[in-house]
Amino acid sequence: MRPQRRTRRATVLLAALSLAMSVLGFVPSGTAHADMSAEASTWPRHLVTTMLPTGITTFGNDTMSLTNCGGSQQATSFQYIYAGVNASSLPTSGVGTASPPHEGISCSGQGLATADGTFYTTHISEDSAGYNTLTFVAMKNGRALWSTDLGNQSDPVCSSMSTWGSESHDEMMTNASQGSDGNVYGLVQQANPGCATYLTGVSGVDGHVLFKQQLTTTDSQKGDRVWVYGDHIVTVDTTGLLRQFGYDGTENTSAGYQFPSSLGNFGATYANADGRVFAVGACTGSMTDTFLAYHDPNGDSYVGASGLGCNPSVSYTVGGNGSLVAYDSHDSATTFHFTTTSVTGTSVTVPRPSSAYYSYNDGYWQDQSGNAVTIRQFYTSGWMSAGMSVDYIDGSTGAVSNIFSMGVDIDHPSPRVTRSDIAGGYLYSFICHDSSQCPSSASTSIDGWIHKIQLPSRFGTAVKDTGGFATYTSTKLQYVAMGDSFSSGESDAPFFSPTDISGGNQCHRSSNAYPEWVSQTSSTLSLTDFTSCSGATTDNVLTSGQYNEPAQVKVLNDATKVVTITIGGNDVKFKDFAMACVLTYCDVGSDAYNTSISLINNTLPGALNTTYSTILTDAPNAEVYVVDYPQMVPVKATTDAIDSRCPYLYAGAEPWGNAQGAHALLVQLDEKIVASVNAVRAMNPDYFARLHFVDVDASGSPFAGHEVCGTDSTSWFQNVDQAILNINPAYALHPNVLGQNDGFGAIVGAAISAG
């Protein structure tokens, strides 16, 4: 039996290591985490909230945000559903002085959901005295990215201490849009009298304010809407004055336009992604018809009567090919087409069931071909629910066909539709199966379901008003990062919320991790999903994620274009092996060495083969890059002198025996990874073309010399004593920021660029 020998340095570290050593992000099994629901992403999806949604915005891949905004006695909140699972939320907020203090979203701010799955909103934080701080925040994939204060309390136009009720308010961003540069542009203003309106740009990367351009100074000329198209920003105020700006906030005065007074009281405005702005007049006085108008960036304009009369129940939305759609509560929808000399309307009537006396149109969407989808609520003559219906309208023939309906029956006593949105070929709708489950008061829980309704394949991408939505559909490739702590960025705090919760989610996804670095330095990639998690095994990739997160493969779909993954270390008990290196022996032939080598040879190949082939199947259009582990231990001969930086590696049956064992094990681990890559590539020509191996230890690797006890004085890994004594024991032997960026980032980025 081998004697249990320790160096003096290792003995000093023993107490701390025995309690907390955590290589590759290991945590004890059974650790609970309450921040993310483990509920399966089945549809219809049961969702209990504190208020009826005032907005639902979907990003595709079963990911959406719901904003709930109440009145004087009601709560405001925000919920984020990621891949069909409750991912995060912001706390509720009330109006009026509160004890304890409130937090929540701003009703005026609502939110902006952009094409890459980022959600922006204005967040309220109220102290015990009733004073509010409003910050503009960005969230993505269940994590907070950044927050920034947009306030300007020294604004000379605004009163020194304007109030709303009994609370002091800072300024908030409303009606935001995203530009093609990835930044966010919107109106910053207060609801209080006497405050100016500013056009403001905010960096999409870190939230810093790019510019604040004052637009208005009086309440009668408050900023109303803002849109982004191409590289231009367009605003319209409440008097109908249209102005154009560049991304730096500089105004192009020659592109200004005043919608004419023939519109009566200036009504609603809308815009499409081509920069065409529509205006709808509000009937006043002796007016007998609603006027419609448009203005194009090239200067073309038209104003004319709609023929709709003065019907206050009409709602509007932008349609395909520069059209505007009007739809009312009497089953009629009219698509208006404009020229510089005329406006023509094509109407269609959508039938309602014989049991319904009245209909309410909850949503209407049109694609570029004029095909439409509408969702309606039906009522009886006594204003009782008579069901709901989703219908498809053929843009060429006007033919109407039903897609989905819910009548009154024992399971749906009085179904009620609240909010709906379209993304990725599906309609998502929040529906209470019984209207009594949808009370108007926030004091009672709202019990509803989100239904996912597949749309006909002939319905293309829905055209939406660009104000308050992303006008920029990123041309960058959707990139998903998967794996364990070596790709999550363990040791390189700060970590994204909610992956930094002591006793809870400790996936420890870092802004310094190589996936973030690769995405930020690439002109072609957008990191849409970052699922890497400390302690993850292949099972966490395939079946059930760490800390009740979904399995990592759940985020993959047809839109995924690039995947990176580093996985396998936790499958072969590398944590136990590394502890043995420090506490006893891990040299070749030791128990710890033999255990890990057996797993590498007998268990790991099948697990890796299944993992890689599943990723290729679930992301059929993606290039998949398998990244192996960097060599963290240098080659050492028994004749080499002891190094005070890593005495634990000098241990073993012979001097440097532990170093030799650790180096040999990592070599065999990486060899088995590349063997599995080659085995899966051989399965079929598609896998062969799309699966790539990234060898981070290849000749000329930037990691060379930067190992612990390496020839370079600067290590790219957290040494054991550094982690235990200075930072966190979970960080030991993980790549530091240099290792993540100059090492992993440079190598992986180059591999993806090379294809």
Buried (B, 14 or more C-beta within 10 A) or exposed (E): EEEEEBBEBBEBBEEBBEEEBBBBBBBEEEBEBEBBBBBEBEBBBEBEBBBBBBBBBBBBBBBBBBBBBBBEEBBBBBBBBBBBBBBBBBBBBBBEBBEEBBBBBBBBBBBBBBBBBBBBBBBBBBBEEBBBBBBBBBBBBBBBBBBBBBBBBEBEBBEEEBEEEEBBBBBBBBBBBBBBBBBBBBBBBBBBEEBBBBBBBBBBEEBEBBBBBBBBBBEEBBBBBBBBBBEBBBBBBBBBBBBBBEBEBEBEEEBEBEBEEEBBEBBBBBBBBBBBBBBBBBBEEEBEBBBBBBBBBEEEBBBBBBBBEBBEEBBBBBBBBBBBBBBBBBBBBBBBBBEEEEBEBBBBEBEBEEEBBBBBBBBBBBBBBBBBBBBBBBBBEEEEBBBBBBBBBBBEEBEBEEBBBBBBEEEBBBBBBBBBBBBBBBBBBBBBBBBEBBBEEBEEEBBBBBBBBEBEEEBBBBBBBBBBBBBBEBEBBBBBBBBBBBBBBBBBBEBBBBBBBEEBBBBBBBBBBBBBBBBBEBEEBBBBBBBBBBBBBBBBBBEEBBBBBBBBBBBBBEBBBBBBBBBBBBBBBBBBBBBBBBBBBBBBEBBBBEBBBEBBEEEBBEBBBBBBBBBBEBBEEBBBBBBBBBBBBBEBEEEBEBBEBBBBBBBBBEBBBBBBBBBBBBEBBBEBBBBBBEBBBEBEEEBEEBBBBBBBBEEEBBBBBBBBBBEEEEBBBBBBBBBBEEBBBBBBBBBBBBBBBBBBBBBBBEBBEEE
